Amino acid sequence: MVRVTQPRPRTSARRRAERRGTAPFGRVPLPPLAAALSVLLAVAMLVAIGIGSVDIALSDAWQVIVDRVAGRPPADVVDDQILWTYRVPRVLLAALCGAGLSVAGVVLQAVVANPLADPYILGISSGASVGAVLVMTATSGVFAGLAGLGVAGAAFLGALLAVVLVFALGRHGGRLVPTRLVLAGVAVGYLLAAVTSFIQLQANPNELRRVMFWMLGSVAGAQWEQLPLTAVVVLASTGLLVLYGRRLNALVTGEESATALGVDVWRLRVGLLVTASLLTASLISVAGGIGFVGLMIPHLVRLAFGVDHRRLLPLSALIGASYLVLVDLLARSVDPPNELPLGIVTAVFGAPFFVWLIRRGRGLEAA
């Protein structure tokens, strides 16, 4: 008697292994990939530093940076003023924001089991907008005291309050439920967006223009004083999340599989969500609302390099940093000396990318 065996169903782990193998660069070791992408980021930053309303040759831009780092007096005072005071901090902030938003997107898509999750799905952007808009428009009255916080401080506080509210609504039976968390984030986001719109109606035209530009994202006002704290937050969060790469891999196989592997799913989810939320809030507070980065870059990296989070997180950070540096360069080069908000440019690239993903039929599975 011949026994006919049915093929075993493919588990999530096996599907991910197959997808890793079909990714064009899925089998390339991480160190050479990271090195190549780091060089690409350095080149993109150097080009972005040299191009602007006053173009400066790459060799001259490099010389200014070398002189500054070495502590030597600048060879050209004008070039030094333009580059070191305005463009270098701007480009560095764009790179940090691109890296941080991409990393937060990777984590949130895995934790809430939603491939369309991004750093704004928890209402963080809407909360930050309320805080920032209040400071920009409140010259008197009960909210005038917020002016002492500054735009960044008020935006960070608003983002944290939104996260606390979403976490409170996303709990059921003492535990965070991914679907409930997403729904709470959408509801809180709409509510806070309505509050922001109401505040804007009370603003004068000059204040309104500033508010709209901030809400669509910009690194034009970057200052050296903002960079140390932002860099620490981005680098520390990324490093910590990479250490949790194996647990993230277990988490995306399903809650039961992760528990069987010894992962405390509830505690892991809370820790990852808090880290991603704080990271996002810190970036929004200094750069405003920049959409699509945390939504698009993780999908792009998965398609190219596979779904292992130990690779996905650092590679997403590097590619996200390069992407936003180039987006900022494009935003200030399309119609000089005017600048486009970053959110407009990222939407122009992000929307067609997702149309392509849908037509391709890949990349929208939960990682």
C-alpha positions in Angstrom: 0.0 0.0 0.0 1.4 3.3 -1.0 1.0 6.1 1.5 0.2 9.4 0.1 1.5 12.2 2.2 0.0 15.7 2.1 2.6 18.5 1.9 2.9 20.3 5.2 1.5 23.8 5.2 4.1 26.5 4.9 4.7 28.3 8.2 5.3 32.0 8.5 9.0 31.2 9.2 9.3 29.2 6.0 7.6 31.9 4.0 10.0 34.5 5.4 13.0 32.2 4.5 11.7 31.9 1.0 11.2 35.6 0.7 14.7 36.3 2.0 16.0 34.0 -0.7 14.1 35.7 -3.4 15.1 39.2 -2.3 17.8 40.5 -4.8 20.4 41.1 -2.0 18.9 38.8 0.6 22.0 36.6 0.8 24.6 39.4 0.8 26.3 39.7 4.2 25.4 42.7 6.3 28.9 44.3 6.7 29.5 45.0 3.0 26.0 46.1 2.5 26.2 48.5 5.4 29.6 49.8 4.2 28.3 50.4 0.7 25.2 52.2 2.0 27.3 54.3 4.4 29.4 55.5 1.5 26.3 56.3 -0.5 25.0 58.3 2.5 28.2 60.2 2.8 28.2 61.1 -0.9 24.6 62.2 -0.8 25.3 64.4 2.2 28.3 66.0 0.6 26.4 66.7 -2.6 23.5 68.2 -0.6 25.9 70.4 1.3 27.4 71.9 -1.8 24.1 72.6 -3.7 21.8 75.5 -2.9 20.9 79.0 -3.9 24.7 79.5 -3.9 26.4 76.5 -5.4 29.7 75.5 -3.9 32.1 73.0 -5.5 32.3 69.6 -3.8 36.1 70.1 -3.3 35.5 73.5 -1.6 32.7 72.0 0.5 34.9 69.2 1.6 37.7 71.6 2.4 35.4 73.7 4.7 34.4 70.5 6.6 38.0 69.4 7.0 39.1 72.8 8.2 36.3 72.9 10.7 37.0 69.5 12.1 40.7 70.1 12.2 40.2 73.5 13.9 41.9 75.5 11.2 40.8 79.0 10.1 38.5 78.8 7.0 40.1 79.5 3.6 36.9 81.2 2.5 34.9 83.0 5.2 31.7 83.2 3.0 31.7 79.6 2.1 32.4 78.6 5.7 29.4 80.7 6.9 27.0 79.3 4.3 28.0 75.7 4.8 28.8 75.4 8.5 26.1 77.6 9.8 23.2 76.6 7.6 23.7 73.6 5.3 25.6 71.2 7.4 23.2 71.1 10.3 20.3 71.0 7.9 21.7 68.0 6.1 22.6 66.2 9.3 19.1 66.7 10.7 17.6 65.4 7.5 19.7 62.3 7.7 18.8 61.7 11.4 15.1 62.2 10.7 15.1 59.9 7.7 16.9 57.2 9.7 14.8 57.5 12.8 11.4 57.6 10.9 12.4 54.5 8.9 13.4 52.5 12.0 10.2 53.5 13.8 8.2 52.4 10.7 9.9 49.0 10.7 9.2 48.4 14.4 5.6 49.6 14.3 4.7 47.5 11.2 5.9 44.4 13.1 4.5 45.2 16.5 1.0 46.1 15.5 0.9 43.4 12.7 -0.1 46.0 10.1 1.9 46.5 6.9 0.4 49.9 6.5 1.5 51.1 9.9 3.9 54.0 10.1 5.2 56.4 12.8 2.0 58.5 12.5 -0.6 55.8 13.0 -0.6 56.2 16.7 -1.6 59.8 16.5 1.9 61.0 17.4 2.0 63.5 14.5 -1.4 64.9 15.4 -0.5 65.4 19.0 2.8 67.1 18.0 0.9 69.4 15.7 -1.5 70.5 18.4 1.4 71.5 20.7 3.4 73.3 18.0 0.4 75.2 16.6 -0.6 76.4 20.0 2.8 77.9 20.5 2.9 79.5 17.1 -0.5 81.1 17.4 -1.0 81.8 21.2 0.3 85.3 21.8 -2.0 85.8 24.8 -4.6 84.0 26.9 -4.5 80.7 28.7 -2.0 79.1 26.3 0.4 82.0 26.2 2.6 80.3 28.9 3.4 77.5 26.4 5.6 79.9 24.5 8.4 79.3 26.9 8.6 75.7 25.8 9.3 76.7 22.2 7.9 74.9 19.2 10.0 71.8 19.6 9.2 71.5 23.3 5.5 71.9 22.9 5.4 69.5 19.9 7.2 66.9 21.9 4.9 67.3 24.9 1.8 67.1 22.6 3.1 63.9 21.0 3.7 62.3 24.3 0.2 63.1 25.5 -1.2 61.6 22.4 0.8 58.4 22.9 -0.4 58.1 26.5 -4.0 58.6 25.4 -3.7 56.0 22.6 -2.1 53.5 24.9 -4.9 53.9 27.5 -7.5 53.3 24.8 -5.6 50.4 23.2 -5.6 48.3 26.3 -8.1 45.5 26.9 -7.9 43.2 29.9 -4.7 44.8 31.0 -2.9 44.1 27.7 -2.2 46.0 24.5 -4.2 44.7 21.6 -2.6 45.6 18.2 -5.9 46.0 16.4 -7.4 48.1 19.2 -4.2 50.2 19.3 -4.4 51.0 15.6 -8.1 52.0 15.9 -7.3 54.1 18.9 -4.5 55.8 17.1 -6.7 56.6 14.1 -9.5 58.0 16.3 -7.1 60.1 18.4 -5.4 61.3 15.3 -8.6 62.5 13.7 -9.7 64.2 17.0 -6.4 66.0 17.4 -6.3 67.0 13.7 -9.7 68.6 14.3 -8.3 70.5 17.3 -5.4 71.7 15.1 -7.8 72.9 12.4 -9.8 74.8 14.9 -6.7 76.5 16.3 -5.7 77.4 12.7 -9.0 79.1 12.1 -8.2 81.5 14.9 -4.7 82.4 13.5 -3.9 85.4 11.4 -2.5 84.9 7.8 1.1 85.3 8.8 0.9 82.7 11.5 -1.1 80.4 9.3 1.6 80.2 6.7 4.2 79.3 9.3 1.9 76.7 10.8 1.2 75.0 7.4 4.9 74.9 6.5 5.7 73.2 9.9 2.9 70.7 9.6 4.2 69.5 6.2 7.7 69.1 7.5 10.9 71.0 7.0 14.6 71.0 8.2 15.2 74.5 7.0 15.6 75.9 10.5 18.0 73.2 11.7 20.5 74.5 14.3 23.6 72.9 15.8 22.0 73.0 19.2 19.3 70.6 18.1 21.6 67.9 16.7 23.3 66.3 19.8 20.1 65.3 21.5 18.5 64.2 18.3 21.5 62.1 17.3 21.6 60.5 20.7 17.9 59.6 20.5 18.2 58.2 17.0 21.4 56.2 17.5 20.5 54.9 20.9 17.0 53.8 19.8 18.3 52.2 16.6 21.0 50.3 18.5 18.6 49.1 21.2 16.1 47.9 18.6 18.7 46.1 16.6 19.5 44.1 19.8 15.9 43.0 19.8 16.1 41.9 16.2 15.7 38.2 17.0 12.7 38.9 19.2 11.1 40.9 16.5 11.6 38.0 14.1 9.9 35.8 16.6 7.1 38.3 17.1 6.1 38.5 13.4 5.7 34.7 13.3 2.6 35.1 15.5 2.0 35.6 19.2 1.7 31.9 19.9 4.9 31.0 18.1 6.8 33.9 19.9 5.5 32.7 23.3 6.6 29.2 22.5 10.1 30.5 21.8 10.2 32.1 25.3 9.3 35.7 24.3 7.2 37.7 26.7 5.0 39.2 24.0 3.1 41.7 26.1 6.3 43.2 27.7 8.1 43.2 24.3 5.3 45.0 22.6 5.1 47.7 25.2 8.8 48.3 25.2 9.0 48.5 21.4 6.0 50.8 21.1 7.3 53.1 23.8 10.7 53.3 22.1 9.3 53.9 18.6 6.8 56.5 19.9 9.5 58.5 21.8 11.8 58.3 18.7 9.0 59.6 16.5 8.0 62.3 18.9 11.6 63.6 19.2 11.9 63.8 15.4 8.6 65.4 14.7 9.3 68.0 17.4 12.3 69.3 15.5 11.3 68.7 11.8 7.5 68.8 11.8 5.3 66.2 10.0 7.2 64.3 7.3 5.0 61.5 6.0 5.6 58.4 4.0 9.2 57.8 5.0 8.4 55.3 7.8 5.8 53.7 5.5 7.8 53.4 2.3 11.4 52.7 3.2 10.7 49.5 5.3 8.8 48.0 2.4 11.5 48.9 -0.1 14.2 47.4 2.2 12.3 44.2 2.7 11.9 43.7 -1.0 15.6 44.3 -1.6 17.3 42.7 1.4 14.8 40.3 3.1 12.8 40.4 6.3 15.3 39.6 9.0 15.1 42.5 11.4 18.8 42.2 12.4 19.4 43.4 8.8 16.2 45.3 8.2 16.7 47.8 11.0 20.2 49.1 10.2 19.7 49.0 6.4 16.5 50.9 6.7 18.2 53.5 8.8 20.9 54.0 6.2 18.6 54.1 3.2 16.1 56.3 5.0 18.8 58.8 5.9 20.0 59.0 2.3 16.5 59.2 1.0 15.5 62.2 3.1 18.8 64.0 2.5 18.0 63.8 -1.3 14.4 64.7 -0.8 15.4 67.8 1.1 17.9 68.7 -1.7 15.1 68.3 -4.3 12.7 70.4 -2.1 15.0 73.4 -2.2 16.2 72.9 -5.8 12.9 72.8 -7.6 12.0 76.5 -7.4 14.9 78.4 -5.8 15.0 80.5 -3.7 11.6 79.2 -2.6 11.4 75.8 -0.8 8.8 73.1 -0.9 7.8 71.4 2.4 9.3 67.9 2.7 5.9 66.3 3.2 4.8 67.3 -0.3 7.9 65.7 -1.9 7.7 62.5 0.1 4.0 62.2 -0.8 4.8 62.6 -4.5 7.2 59.6 -4.3 5.3 57.6 -1.7 1.9 57.4 -3.3 3.1 56.0 -6.6 5.3 53.6 -4.8 2.4 52.0 -3.0 0.3 51.9 -6.2 3.2 49.9 -7.7 3.4 47.6 -4.6 -0.4 46.9 -4.9 -0.1 46.1 -8.6 2.9 44.0 -8.0 1.1 42.0 -5.4 4.0 41.8 -3.0 5.3 43.7 0.0 1.9 44.3 1.6 2.0 41.1 3.7 2.7 41.5 7.3 6.5 41.1 7.8 
